[in-house]
Every structure is written in C-alpha cells, then in structure tokens.
Amino acid sequence: MKNYLPFSECTRSALEYACQLHQAALSPEQKSELLALYAELPAFSDSIAGLSALDSKQFRPYAFSNGTETAVRKLLHSSAIAPYLLDIVSVDDLQSFKPDPAVYGHFLERTGAVKKQAWLISSNPFDVIGALTYGMQAAWVKRSDASLFDSWEVSPTLTVSSLEKIGEDILNLTGPN
C-alpha cells in the first residue's frame, strides 16, 4: 500500500505485465493507444440511469478512486457521468491505494459522511472488502454470473447485478435516513 506510484503508472505497468504474460508483442504506439483509450472508457449502460435516480435528499454520490483527481475528472466527463456526482475523492491525496484503511477515512473526512451510513458501491471485491472492514456499508455490483467475491469472511451488505435501481435497493435494505 505504501509503495505509491500515480495510478497511471500502475496502469502502464499492468499493461506491460499483461503483454508479457500473454506474449503479446505490442508496439510502443499500440500501447500508447490502449492507454489513451483507458483514459476515456465509456460508462456501463446502467450507470447514468442509476445515478440520475438517486434522490439528493437521500444520497450524496461521489466518485472515490485510486486514480488521480485530474484523470478521474476527465474520465467522468467523457463518459457523461460527472453531472450526477457531487465531487471526486482521490486516494492520490494520501499517496496510498484502496484497500488501505486510511483512504476510507480520507473519503469520510472529505465528504462529511458518517461511517455507518456511508455506502461504497463497486464491482471490485477488494474495494468492497476494504470499505466493509473499515466499517462502512458496501454494495458489490456483480456484473457477471461468473464473477466471484473473495470473501475473506466478509460479505457485501448488498449484492446487485445492475446500478439501475441501486438507490431503491439501498433504501429497501436500510429504510430512509
């Protein structure tokens, strides 16, 4: 966790690793093109519907990312999600990554959220486990029947297959605040 590099460098290293693992001989230009595409990923088809349905009286949605604020802001604008979020909280401020417990504390501090009422919503089991272990609520978005949750004796507060009704799903579980 404390061996920090900007997330873009981690992504570049992951691409190098994948190329070596799969013996894919990509040119430097091809790698640059792939990394440029990564910076403008489209949103999942259910993202905008799910975020736009959140009632601002009940929910205060933020992006919470291992990426830098600048990179995440660009990504959220290119995918048209930015208008549905209040702000971005980046772990870059702490120079650590999720699931370091300190980054979840940083999120709560930056957003003014209360630990037991704060929800992390992610398709990444490591992130869900980190939030749950820290004492937050967490919804795991299981986008495929083949997806596995590495439980570490921890289970998501909620498991959904789509974001379309995430606000409704959370309220059905917890009741209105």
N, C-alpha and C positions, 0 to 999 in steps of 0.2 A: 504494500500500500504506500509506503513512504518513499519508494523508488520512483519519483514522479518525472514524467515527461508530458508535454502537451498531448492531448488526445489524438491530434492529427499525426503526430509521430508514432503513437501506438498503432494507429490505423495503418500507416505506411509499413511498419514492422510486421503487422498481421498479414498484409498483402504479400510481403516478401516470404514470410513463413508458408503461406498457402501455396505460393508458386513453387517453393522448394518441395513441400510435402507432396504436391500433385505433379511434380516435374513439368510445370508449365513454364515454358521459356517465353516470357513476355518481354517485349522491348521496353526501354525506359519511357517511350512515348505512350505505349499501351497502358503501362502502369499509371502514368500521369492522367490519362483519360479516365481510367477507372476511379482514381481518387477524386477527380473533378466531378464525376457522376455521383459519388458518395456524398459530396457536399450539397447535392440538390435532389436528394431522394424524395419521391412522391409520398404523400400521406397514405396510410391504409384507407380503403374506401369508407370505413365506418368512423373514421376519426372526426371529421367535421360534424357529422350528424350527432355523434356522442357529445362532443364539446359544446355544440350550439344548443343542445337540450338541457345543459346544466343551468339551473336557476341560480342567479348570482346571490340570492338571499340564502341559499343552502350551501353553495360551493364557491370556492375561490381557486380556480385552476391555475397552476404554474407549470412551466417546463422545468424539470430537475434533471440535470445531465452531467455526465462525465466530460462532455465536450466543453470547449471554451464558450463564453457567452457570445462572442462575435460569430463563431461558426454555427452555433445553435440558432441564433437570431436569423442568420442567412437561410438556414435550412427551414425554419418555421415560416419565413416569408415566402420562400419559393414553393412551399407546399400548401400555402394559404391557411395555415393553422394559427399563425400569430394573432390575428384579431380575437381569437377565442380564449387567449391566455392573459393573465394579469402581468406576468413578468417571467423572467428566466432566472433560475438559480443554478449556478455552475459550481462544481467542486473545484474548479481551477483556482478559485479564491483561496482554498486551503492547500492546494498542491498535493492532493490525495485523490483517491478514487473510491466510488462505491464498491464494496460494502463497508468501508471504514466507518465505524460508528460516528466519528466526528463530522462526517459530511451530512448525516441525517440531522444532527444537532444544528449544523450550519443552516440547513434548509428551514428548520423550525424558527430559528432566530431571524432569518431574513424575511420570512413570511408572516411572523407573528402567530403561527399556528400552535395549537395545543397538541402535545404528543399523542394522546389517546384518541383525539378527534381527527388527526391528520391521516390522510389516505395516500399511499403511493400506489400508482396503477402502472403496471409494467408487464411485458411479456418475457422479461429476463428473470428467471428464478433467483439468481444471485442477488438481484436488487430487491426482490420481494422478501427474501430471507433476511437481508440486511435491515430493511425497514421494520420487519416483524421483531427481529432480535433487539432492535433499538427501542421498541415499544409502540411503534406506530401501527396503524391498520394497513393492510395491503391487499390489493386485488391483483390476481395473476390473470393476464389475458392469454388464454391457451388457444392460439390461433390454428392449431392443427391437432387432430386426434393423436397423431404420433408424438406430440410434444410430451416431454417428461418433466416432472417437477422434482428436483433434487431436494428432498425434504429436510435433511439434517434434523429430523424430528421436529420440524416446524411445518405448519400447513398454512396456506393463504387464508386470510379472513374471508375472501370471496374468490371464486374462480368463474370467469366468464369467457365466452368464445368470441365476443364482439364488444365494441365500445358503444354501440348504438343506444343501449339503454343503461349505461353504466351508472348514471345518476339515480335512476329509478331502482336499479339493483342495490345500490348502497343504501338508499332510503328504506327500501323494503327490509333490509337486514338490520339497520340501526334505528330507523324512525327519524323523523325530522328533528333537527337540533334546535 
